[in-house]
Amino acid sequence: MSEKGGRVTALTRRKLLKRAGIYGAALGIAGMVKTADQLGARSVSEPKFPYLTGFNDDFVSYSKSGFASATLDRVKSCAGRCIRFPVDWGDVQQESRTSFNWSSYDPIFGQALAAGVQLLPVILGCPEWANPVVTAARRDDLDPPYPADIYRTCSPSFDFAFADFVDQTLRHFDFFSKQHGYPTVVSGAEILNEPNLWS
């Protein structure tokens, strides 16, 4: 209740929400103006953001093309400090749990190290030997069929093998960077991509 011109008026829920919205919008606009001023004074080449800025794309394919260097230069020119890309367990350990083939991923890793761009690998997929589980009906009428094999997960009995692969992936990237004289630039790792999308 509030007093207005000598009479008491009730503040309804709608009025309270309207006022809260107006105050929130005013504070939000003030915050955006301040942020815009702060960002305007900063150099794009040296971002000071409190979060990791970057891009998500098929950087593994780019690394095998003539576009690799230009792509990473563009990432950096847009204040990107990180690239997010998939690492398919079924591709790296296709043969067995003890065999590793990093040849699809080492090129982008080396190019990112040279460009000073951090990596955010998304570790997913499942090799045939780990009894892949398809979590959605496959659409073979699409070209290519969907969901792709990369979206399969392993049978629960192979969860420890998947955990070991995640560990080996991060160790490989760490070893690779030290071997080439760079500090490790893996900013983190994501496990599966949208894991609940097909469930």
Buried (B, 14 or more C-beta within 10 A) or exposed (E): EEEEEEEEEEEEEEEEEEEEEEEEEEEEEEEEEEEEEEEEEEEEEEBEEEEBEBBEEEBBEBBEEEEBEEBBEEBBEEBBBBBBBBBBBBBBBBEEEEEBEBEBBBBBBBBBBEBEBBBBBBBBBBBEBBEBEEBEEBEEEEEEEEBEBBBBBBEEEBEEBBEEBBEBBBEBBBEBBEEEEBEBBBBEBBEBBEEEEEE
